[in-house]
């Protein structure tokens, strides 16, 4: 048992919450925040065909989009078709202030995490809210969304 105690102590240090946590990267957070603003500005105005195409340009062709109530899409083409059918002209997305978190992915890009709400154009009411995770790939300064999880959809009380 004496030999196991140092092993357990070492494991406790290695597996402690935050043991490997990166310090926040302000430049990366600023970049992802600006990208979030841009992609969803186009999303919010996607009734205009050029805005829908601009929105599409932020996604990798083989993007995977996981939506807890809507299912999964496996390509940019299918995801944009769903956006055009179910979103454009119906509602807009707003990032809930103070919820955006950004985590670097070594030699790849970043993970964006937060909460967003959805506001109906016809009533102006923001009745829906959900959590999200977006995986961004950075290839030579060109950022693309490769994975999206939108989940925990619920009423915005």
KABEL-V264772 format. One record per helix or strand of 2 or more residues. SS is the DSSP state (H for helix, E for strand). FROM is the first residue (numbers start at 1). TO is the last residue. If there is no record, write none. Layout:
ss:SS from:FROM to:TO
ss:SS from:FROM to:TO
This chain:
ss:H from:2 to:15
ss:H from:26 to:44
ss:H from:49 to:56
ss:E from:59 to:67
ss:E from:71 to:73
ss:H from:76 to:86
ss:E from:91 to:95
ss:E from:101 to:105
ss:E from:109 to:120
ss:E from:126 to:139
ss:E from:142 to:155
